[in-house]
């Protein structure tokens, strides 16, 4: 039973390391939609 617990711990640590490497190397594309917001002249400080 102790070997099985050790196996689960090693498996969990390996999965966490693999997930970390995946997130570090993932090339997430930047948002490509253009955002335009109209600001009324009353809100602009003089």
BELWO-V828803 format. One line per field, one symbol per residue. phi: phi as a letter, one per 20 degrees, with the letter a starting at -180 (. if undefined). psi: psi as a letter, one per 30 degrees, with the letter a starting at -180 (. if undefined). burial: I if it has 9 or more other C-alpha atoms within 8 Angstrom, else O. A space follows every 10 residues. Layout:
phi=???
psi=???
burial=???
This chain:
phi=.fffffffff ffffffffff ffffdfefff fdeedccedf ffeefe
psi=eeeeeeeeee eeeeeeeeee eeeefkjkkl kgkkkkkkkl fffkk.
burial=OOOOOOOOOO OOOOOOOOOO OOOOOOOOOO OOOOOOOOOO OOOOOO
